Amino acid sequence: MSYAAGVFLAIVGACVATLLAVQVEEYVHGRSLLTPRHLALRLVTGLLLLLVIVGVFIGVLWPFHSALNELFYWFGLLLGACAVAFLAILDLRIVDRVKHQRRAELYRRIAEAEAQLRSRKERKE
């Protein structure tokens, strides 16, 4: 692995760890709208991503004694990366569902407010 690629992966790993810490800190202080299950999904996804990044470092630096061991190692990392992608898609679906629910609630409130205004106008007339 080149020096630049190693530095890039280290920076990405540090960013992932920092963002995970921020998510937990916001949830603990009540500034997050995440449910406990959604937070757990994000934490598992982030930790698995960190594990894949560390695994790439180890795989590049570790001397494998057989090609079969190396093949199984990299296949395991590939499965880990696929799991991260799958969990990220689940997270996006949850975010999209919550966004639609909040938008529907907003439209309901607007409709109720309009109905109240109309009923007030009709009473005055």
Buried (B, 14 or more C-beta within 10 A) or exposed (E): EEEEEBEEBEEEBEEBBEEBEEBBEBBEEEEBEBEEEBBEBBBBBBBBBBBBBEBBBEBEEEEEEEEEEBEEBBEEBEEBBEBBEEBBEEBEEBEEEBEEEEEEEEEEEEEEEEEEEEEEEEEEE
